[in-house]
Amino acid sequence: MIYSRFELIIMKELISVEANQQQLLYSIRYVLTFAIRLLLLVDITDDNAFQLQVRLF
């Protein structure tokens, strides 16, 4: 299958955007996990921290 130069540029952009979104997802998940661990470390008996954890997942 032969693609025009314009089509190739568009496909390349779509692939890089998709890769960036995946990276962003991993970053957000990592930050959320870290924040929840921090909250639980600070005070395990704090109900607000527990409710926050439940709301996020």
N, C-alpha and C positions, 0 to 999 in steps of 0.2 A: 504494500500500500504506500502510495506516495503522498506526503504531506507538503503543503506549501510552507514557506518560511514563516508566514504569519501564524499558521496553525501550530507550528512547533514552538514558537515563542509563547503562545497562549498556554499550551500544555505544560511547558516548563514552569511558567508562573503558577499554574494551578497546583502542580506537584510541590513547589516550594512553599506555597501558602498552606497546603495540607500538612506538610512536615512541621511548619511553624506552629500550627494549631495543636498538633500532637505534643510538641515540646512544651507549649504553654499549659496544656492539660496536666502533663507530668509535674511541671513546676508548681501549679496551683495545688495539686494533690499533695505534693511534698510539704508545701508551706502549711496547709491545713492540718496534716498529720503532726507536724512539728508543733504547731500552736496548741493542738489538743493535748499532746504529751506534756507540754509546758504547763497547761492549765491543770492537768491531773497531778502533775508533780507539785505544783504550788499548794493546792488544797484539795485532797481527794473527797473530803466531806462537804465541800461547797456544792450545793444543789444547782446553782446557776451554771457552774462549769459543766455539770453532768447534763443539764438541759441543753446547753449549747452543743455538746457532743452529739446528743440525740437528734437535734435539729439539723446538724450538718450532714448526717448520714442517712 
